[in-house]
Amino acid sequence: MPHPLTPELRALQERVEATARDYGLDMFETVYEVLDWDEISEVAAYGGYPARYAHWRFGMEYLELARSYQYGLSKIYELVINNDPTYAYLLAANHWMDQKLVMAHVCAHNDFFKHNFAFAHTNRKMVDEMANHATRVRRYMEQHGADEVERFVDRCLSLENLIDSNAPYIRRARPEPAEHEDAPARAEPRKLRAKEYMDAYLNPREALDAERRRLEAEQQHREQHFPERPERDVLLFLLEHAPLKNWERDVLGIVREEAYYFAPQARTKIANEGWASFWHSRLMTERLLQPDELIDYADHNAGVLATAGGRLNPYKLGVELWRDIEERWNKGRHGRDWEECDDLVRKQRWDTGAMQGRAKIFEVRRHYNDITFIDEFLTPEFVRKHGLFAYEYDAMSRQYVISDRDFRAVKEKLLFMLTNMGQPIIEVTDANHANRGELVLTHRYEDVPLKLDLARETLENLQRIWKRPVHLESVLDDKPLVLHYDGQAHSQE
């Protein structure tokens, strides 16, 4: 069971938050709970929401986290969720210095959640909403059987990334037209304005009839081929058009709503974690650390910011970018004069004394996600200074090797990794293929390549929801590829 803060920890929270506000951070109220390692692993497996609906996937994540902690491979120091008030969890086994560091880190996350544009439309009462979702899922399990509901949840969760992550806010299902609404008006050609005696000359009957036939053909095409334009929010399309039972539609809506809630966190991982690391470093080293805590802090902070081969550490890249932005705007290292200067010695000594760094990082914190953050503020100087490079898998040596150190290649690699949160972009392009009600989806292959085994599993789950054959168009080795699943067998061409 969670434990409330001790008087000592409560006093520490007040001190840390007062210090954070002195530096300009603005936060929601924070509610802390203290958990042991087993409890915090359980909460982390549920995404920070202990009242979330039960599912075997969360149990698997719990086992992975718990065993990783037992074997000394990883440790959850803190967990914070976007809510008002913000909820954060402390590990009971943390040392005093760790609790102080975690609270400073949480303050910055809280500030980021409150002010970054990507979170502006998220549900700030998601703790209550998750509990409501869990109640509804449990009720469906009682009514329709736990196995049937869990199988359907499995299918929905396998599709949870098929949303439009760039949408500014979640779109609810469009209302069905009322029964008394009139049928769509017949398409009529536009006539040129003319006096009665000139009308037959300016608007000849043959031309009007031809235009009328063209408009009717277009309208018939739209009615037979929907959606009219590619639909990136596949889950919304299924909610509106798939032959679902009422409880299935509600469960799919729950999964979709939670996917949209978590999407901004995935889209701001580097900026958000970097912001939190930037401020916990600043608060700890300038105001909060005691002299006898310095060695422990340096050791634990180095562990958070350490890099390892084969993966990107968002904490490290993010914090170094925030520091670089502050330094550049403090020294005036931006703008036309800076960019046009080709004197390396002059650039190394460049310092206009502008001291605009603090204002700039707060402005960036409000208006950028990871893609725009990297696109705007990653510079050739930063890449050289930190030794960044692009890599790829070499089939001959069977290992990853450095493929390029050029700034453009490094930046392009990062942006591709971050596009659509690293997931392939899939769109519904035809829901009445061959006039048989079959579903066609198109993979925008220029972004992230398909993993064919996962694609086939996804097609199976889509087919079970759509109830008709489904097809996925893509490209493999620069050649068109179409995957098919009819409910019985897979095929491709």
Protein Blocks (a to p, Z undefined) as FASTA:
>chain_A
ZZdddfklmmmmmmmmmmmmmnopacdddddddddfklmmmmmmnoopakbccdfklmmm
mmmmmmmmmnopaccfbdcdddddddddddfklcfklmmmmmmmmmmmmmmmmmmmklmm
pcfklmmmmmmmmmmmmmmmmmnopklmmmmmmmmmmmmmmccfkbfbdcdddddddfkl
ccddddddddddddfklmmmmmcfklmmmmmmmmmmmmmmmmmmccfbdcfblmlmmmmm
pccdfklmmmmmmmmmmmmmmmmmmmmmmmmmmmmmmmmmmmmmmmmpcfklmmmmmmmm
mmmmpccehiacfklmmmmmmmmmmmmmmnopgcjklmmpccfklmmmgcghlopmmmmm
mmmmmmpcfklmmmmmmcfklmmmnopacddddfklopacdfbfcfklmmmmmmmmmggn
hpacdddfbfcgghlopacddddfklmccdfklmmmmmmmmmmmnopacdddddeehiac
ddddehjaccdZZ
